[in-house]
Amino acid sequence: MHWRLSIAEWMEGKGEGNKQAMRDLAQGDPAPGVVVYQDDAPVAWCALGPRASFPRLERSPMLANLDDKPVCAITCVFVPRKHRGSGLLPGILEAVCEYAASSGYTTAEGYPVEPGPGKRAGPDTAMTGIASGFLDAGFSEVARPRKDRPIMRRTLRKAG
């Protein structure tokens, strides 16, 4: 819900309120994201959708819309702690891109962090993904509003 609400709304609903809001969104169409499985176990949750469905992203001066191209915004990549650092991100993003293509999107856009040499991203910044995983999943950098924040895109193949 971080990108879907203003900071005031997010703080007001912190905890159970935001969880219920996400449950409500999950009952609708289109889905607000996907759960990615490895074998039968969930290994990631990715929030995605049309960029316009994320008002906080739309208002962000750092992550300003680059052009009028419709994109599937990938705003959150949550990987449970026991799976972090295990190299799953490119495969997770591949699955997300397959889903996005099957939903009619032609371009996926992500907002990962790129930690400096020898540094790791903290959970508060890594929630948008890590740039190297996006590169490994076929994304290309299209802008860099801050030294540690590339904006990345990938052209999607139409399903079918």
C-alpha positions, 0 to 999 in steps of 0.5 A: 500500500506504500505507493498507493496511498499518501504518507498520511493515509499510509500512516493512518492505516499502518498495520491492520488497516493497510493489510485490510486495504490490500485484501480488499484490492486483491478481491478486485480486478485487476489483481494488485500484484502476484505471488511467485512460487518456487515448487509449492512454496511462495518466495515473493510478492510483487506489487504491479499495475498501471503506473497511474494506480500508484498515486505516490509514485506519480507524485514522486519528483525522483521517480517522475514519469519519463514519457507517455508510454503506458507501463506496468509499474513494478513497485514492490518486490517482497522476498521473505528473509529466508530467501533473500540473497539467494539469487531468486530475483531475476527468476521472480522478475521473469515470472512477473513479466510473463504475468504482465505480458499475459495481462496485455502490458507491453512494457514493464518498469521498475524502480530498484535500488543500486547499493554502492560497492561493498554495501547491501540495501536495507529492507526499507530501500530493497523493497523496490528490488535490486538493480543487478537482478533487474539487469539479469532479468533483461531490464535496461536502465532508462533514467537515473534520477539519483546515483543509487536509483535507476529507473529500468524498463523491459519490453514484454513479449505478447502472450499467445 
